[in-house]
Amino acid sequence: MRNVLFVHSAGPQGSNQGSTGFVAHLRKELQEDFNVIAPDFPEPENPRFDEWKEQLKNSLDKLNGDIILIGHSLGGSVLVKYFSEEECRLPVRAIFSVAAPYWGKDDDWQKRDFQLSQDIDLTAKTWPVLYFYHAKMDPIVPFHHVNLYEASFPEATVRPLEGDSHLFEEGIPSLVKDIKAL
């Protein structure tokens, strides 16, 4: 069984909040072949990158073999920033970023510690397979954020999604299909 590490969104993560519905759907759809691990990240209502980075590192250190990473909303931007700055000892098969904000471009999205470093040549690094999913009418993170990621990562696969979901409590069929196709 292969491991999928899920990094949740910011905000409350209690029952029926934040990423919990999305994670439940992924576990149901992937249960036969994948072990979906979704650790709690520190202070999701007041996140700080250094703390989330440490939790991500600790979670990765507990895994073996090749892994698949999924980040939802803030979790997606955390994964991209982490892998743009850090080396991982594990073979990462793919990174799936869902509804991720691109920090530093829009006035409403200025949390400095989550911004990609301007000093790093993103195209110089060797990246795992990278996917971005974003609903065209997302009410939380504007759709054009995925276009900013696409400009920074031209080799990535971008999957625009119909509708106005941000939480994806009913899942994303194309994401499940892409994971199973690896």
C-alpha positions as CSV (number, residue, x, y, z in Angstrom):
1,M,0.0,0.0,0.0
2,R,1.3,3.4,-1.0
3,N,1.3,6.4,1.4
4,V,-0.5,9.7,0.6
5,L,0.4,12.5,3.0
6,F,-2.4,15.2,3.1
7,V,-1.6,18.8,4.3
8,H,-4.9,20.4,5.4
9,S,-6.2,24.0,4.9
10,A,-6.0,26.8,7.4
11,G,-8.9,27.5,9.7
12,P,-10.9,25.2,12.0
13,Q,-10.4,21.5,11.3
14,G,-13.0,20.0,13.6
15,S,-15.8,17.7,12.4
16,N,-17.3,19.0,9.1
17,Q,-14.8,21.9,9.0
18,G,-11.9,22.8,6.8
19,S,-10.4,19.9,5.0
20,T,-12.1,17.1,7.0
21,G,-14.7,16.3,4.3
22,F,-12.1,16.3,1.5
23,V,-9.9,13.9,3.5
24,A,-12.8,11.6,4.3
25,H,-13.7,11.4,0.6
26,L,-10.1,10.7,-0.4
27,R,-9.8,7.9,2.2
28,K,-13.0,6.4,0.8
29,E,-12.0,6.6,-2.8
30,L,-8.4,5.5,-2.3
31,Q,-8.8,2.9,0.5
32,E,-7.9,-0.2,-1.5
33,D,-4.5,0.9,-2.6
34,F,-3.4,3.9,-0.6
35,N,-2.9,4.8,3.0
36,V,-4.1,8.5,3.4
37,I,-2.3,10.1,6.3
38,A,-3.6,13.5,7.5
39,P,-1.7,14.9,10.5
40,D,-2.8,17.9,12.4
41,F,-0.8,21.0,11.7
42,P,-0.2,23.6,14.4
43,E,-2.5,26.5,15.0
44,P,-4.5,26.3,11.8
45,E,-6.4,29.4,12.7
46,N,-3.2,31.3,13.0
47,P,-0.7,29.4,10.9
48,R,3.0,30.1,10.7
49,F,5.2,28.6,8.0
50,D,8.1,27.6,10.2
51,E,5.8,25.5,12.4
52,W,4.0,23.9,9.5
53,K,7.4,23.2,7.8
54,E,8.6,21.4,11.0
55,Q,5.4,19.4,11.2
56,L,5.7,18.5,7.5
57,K,9.3,17.4,7.9
58,N,8.4,15.3,11.0
59,S,5.5,13.7,9.1
60,L,7.8,12.9,6.1
61,D,10.4,11.4,8.4
62,K,7.9,8.8,9.6
63,L,7.3,7.5,6.1
64,N,9.1,5.0,3.9
65,G,9.1,4.3,0.2
66,D,7.7,6.6,-2.5
67,I,5.0,9.0,-1.4
68,I,2.3,11.1,-2.8
69,L,1.6,14.6,-1.3
70,I,-1.7,16.4,-1.4
71,G,-2.1,20.0,-0.1
72,H,-5.4,21.7,0.3
73,S,-5.6,25.5,0.1
74,L,-2.9,26.7,2.5
75,G,-1.6,23.1,2.6
76,G,-1.0,23.3,-1.2
77,S,1.1,26.5,-0.9
78,V,3.0,25.0,2.0
79,L,4.0,22.0,-0.1
80,V,5.1,24.1,-3.0
81,K,7.1,26.4,-0.7
82,Y,8.7,23.5,1.3
83,F,9.8,21.7,-1.8
84,S,11.2,24.9,-3.4
85,E,13.4,25.4,-0.4
86,E,14.1,22.0,1.1
87,E,15.5,18.6,0.1
88,C,13.5,15.5,0.9
89,R,15.1,12.2,1.5
90,L,12.1,10.2,0.3
91,P,11.2,9.7,-3.4
92,V,8.1,11.9,-3.8
93,R,6.0,10.5,-6.7
94,A,3.8,13.5,-7.1
95,I,2.6,16.7,-5.5
96,F,-1.1,17.6,-5.9
97,S,-2.0,21.2,-4.9
98,V,-5.7,22.0,-4.6
99,A,-7.1,25.6,-4.4
100,A,-3.8,27.0,-3.2
101,P,-3.3,30.7,-2.6
102,Y,-0.3,32.2,-4.3
103,W,1.1,34.5,-1.6
104,G,2.5,38.0,-2.3
105,K,0.8,39.0,-5.5
106,D,-2.6,40.2,-4.4
107,D,-3.3,42.7,-1.6
108,D,-5.4,40.2,0.3
109,W,-2.7,37.5,0.1
110,Q,0.4,39.0,1.7
111,K,1.3,36.6,4.4
112,R,5.1,36.9,4.0
113,D,6.2,33.7,5.6
114,F,4.2,31.6,3.0
115,Q,5.5,33.5,0.0
116,L,7.8,31.7,-2.4
117,S,11.4,33.0,-2.1
118,Q,12.3,35.5,-4.9
119,D,15.9,34.2,-4.6
120,I,15.1,30.6,-5.8
121,D,15.1,29.6,-9.4
122,L,12.1,27.3,-9.4
123,T,12.9,25.9,-12.8
124,A,16.4,24.9,-11.7
125,K,15.1,22.4,-9.1
126,T,14.1,18.8,-10.0
127,W,10.5,18.6,-9.1
128,P,8.2,15.6,-8.7
129,V,5.2,15.4,-10.9
130,L,3.2,18.5,-10.0
131,Y,-0.5,19.1,-10.4
132,F,-2.6,22.1,-9.6
133,Y,-6.4,21.9,-9.2
134,H,-8.6,25.0,-8.8
135,A,-12.3,25.7,-9.2
136,K,-13.1,28.5,-11.7
137,M,-15.5,30.1,-9.3
138,D,-13.7,29.4,-6.0
139,P,-15.2,31.9,-3.4
140,I,-12.1,31.8,-1.1
141,V,-9.0,31.8,-3.3
142,P,-9.5,33.5,-6.7
143,F,-9.0,31.3,-9.7
144,H,-6.2,33.5,-11.1
145,H,-3.9,32.2,-8.3
146,V,-3.6,28.9,-10.2
147,N,-2.4,30.9,-13.3
148,L,0.3,32.4,-11.1
149,Y,1.5,28.9,-10.2
150,E,1.3,27.9,-13.8
151,A,3.6,30.8,-14.7
152,S,6.1,29.7,-12.0
153,F,5.9,26.0,-12.9
154,P,5.3,25.7,-16.6
155,E,5.9,21.9,-16.5
156,A,3.0,21.4,-14.0
157,T,-0.3,20.0,-15.0
158,V,-3.1,22.5,-14.3
159,R,-6.7,21.1,-13.9
160,P,-9.3,23.9,-13.9
161,L,-12.4,22.7,-12.2
162,E,-16.0,23.7,-12.9
163,G,-18.1,25.1,-10.1
164,D,-17.5,27.1,-7.0
165,S,-16.1,24.7,-4.5
166,H,-13.2,25.4,-2.2
167,L,-13.6,22.7,0.4
168,F,-14.3,19.8,-2.0
169,E,-16.3,17.8,0.5
170,E,-17.6,15.7,-2.4
171,G,-14.0,15.1,-3.6
172,I,-12.4,15.7,-7.0
173,P,-12.9,12.8,-9.4
174,S,-10.0,13.9,-11.7
175,L,-7.6,14.1,-8.7
176,V,-8.5,10.5,-7.7
177,K,-8.1,9.4,-11.3
178,D,-4.7,11.1,-11.5
179,I,-3.5,9.5,-8.3
180,K,-4.6,6.0,-9.4
181,A,-2.8,6.5,-12.7
182,L,0.6,7.0,-11.1
